[in-house]
């Protein structure tokens, strides 16, 4: 059985914490920020966790 290759695009975007949780960046924070409110921008700048069925697929893509 061959080794499972890591999906490099996923590996660049998602990090695994020491407890095994998957963290990701939030969308819509790259440009056109002047029209967005302070609270919205602050929320965008925080990390988010990947959960549920999506986390299962991401773990498989990362080879975990």
Secondary structure as GFF3:
##gff-version 3
##sequence-region A 1 64
A	DSSP	alpha_helix	8	13	.	.	.	ID=ss1
A	DSSP	beta_strand	15	16	.	.	.	ID=ss2
A	DSSP	beta_strand	22	24	.	.	.	ID=ss3
A	DSSP	alpha_helix	38	44	.	.	.	ID=ss4
A	DSSP	beta_strand	48	50	.	.	.	ID=ss5
A	DSSP	alpha_helix	52	62	.	.	.	ID=ss6
###
